[in-house]
Amino acid sequence: MGRRSLLRCFAAAFLVALPGCLSPTLPLPPPEPPDFISPQAAAPGLWTISGACLEGAIVIVFNERTGEGAVVEDRDRDGRYEVQIAADLCDLAWVAQDLGEDESARTTFVVQDLTPSGPADPSACK
């Protein structure tokens, strides 16, 4: 194979690979709001918060009022997270997830007793 043929092969390979490198990637979706929030009876002011995330994601749950939160990694890759944070009833909080180099937007929620079927007291934070 001559030098000119070799250069043509490299140029063709480069042109085929180039569009894949230039195509935009989709942003990481924000997690759904938590599907379970419960105050801990043994530790007043501490809440357990859990929900769905992307498998293997790092999940951040943050209380806007206190300026504190928790970070957990989905190490068992089951697409679930669970954290405990200090909060008062009706505090505004948010959850976000990171996967590799990608970060999601935040999903805000209100800290209140919540089960998969909905808030335990729908009028508690009105």
N, C-alpha and C positions, 0 to 999 in steps of 0.2 A: 504494500500500500504506500503510495507516494505521500509526500509531505502535504500537498494540496488536498488530497482526499482525506487525510487525517484532520486537517483544519476544517474542512466542510463538515465532517462528522461531529467535531466539538461544537461548531457553530449551530448545527441543527439541534444537538442535545441542549444547548443553552437556550435556544429559542423555544423549545418545547417546555422546558422547566420554568422559564420566566413568567408566564401567565399565572402559574400556581403560586409563585412568590408574591405577586402583585394583587392577588384577589383579597378582598377584605374578609376579615374574620367576624363572626357574629359575637356580640358582647355576651358575657356570662350572665345568665338570667338571675334576678334576685330570688332569694328563697321565698316560699310561701310564708304567710304569717304562722306563728307557732300554732300547733293544734292541741297543745296541752300546757296549761299554766296553773300552778297550784302553790298556795302558801305552805310552808313547812310548819307543822304544828309544834315541833320541838324547838324551832329556831324562829321566833317572831321577827318579821322584817326580811326574811330570806324566802325567795320564791324559786321553785323548780320550773324551768321553761324548756320545752322540747318541741321538735318538729322535723320536717323533712328537709334534706339538703342533697346536693349532688354527691355521689359516691366519692369518698376520699377528700372532700372539701374541708377547708378550715373555716369554721363558723364563728362569727363575732356577734355577741348579744350585748347591747349597751343601753344603760338607763340614762336618759337625757337629764333627769332631775339631779341625780347624784354625781354624774360625770364618771361613773364606773361601770364596768361590765366584765364579761368573761369570754375567753377564747378557747375553743375546743376543736380538735381534729377528728374527723370521722375515720379513725384508724381501722376499724373493723369493716369499713366500706359497705355498710348496710344502708346508707342514705338517710341516716337519722342522727340527730344531735340531742344532747341534754346538758343543760348548764344550771347552775344556781347563781342568782344575783340578789343583791340587796335592793329592795324596792318597797314602796308603799302602794297600797291599792290605788289604782287609777294613774300611776306614773306613766309617762310616755316613754317608750323604748323602741329600739330598732334591731333588726337582724340583717346580716350581710354574709356573703360567703366568698372565699377565695379558692381558686383551683389553679395550681401552677402559677403562672404569671398574670392570670386574669382575675379581676375583681368585679364583683357584682354591685349593683345599686343597692340601696337600703330598702327594707320593708319595715314600715313603722307599725306598731301595735300598742295597745293599752294593757298594762299589767292588771289583770283581774282573773279570778278563778274561772278557768276555761277547760272544758272537756271537748272531745271530738264532736259532740252534739251541740256545742255552743256555750255561751257564758252561763255560769251557775245562777247568777242574778243579773239579768239583762239591764236592769235599771241602776246597778251599782255605780256606774261611772258616767251617767248622763248629765 
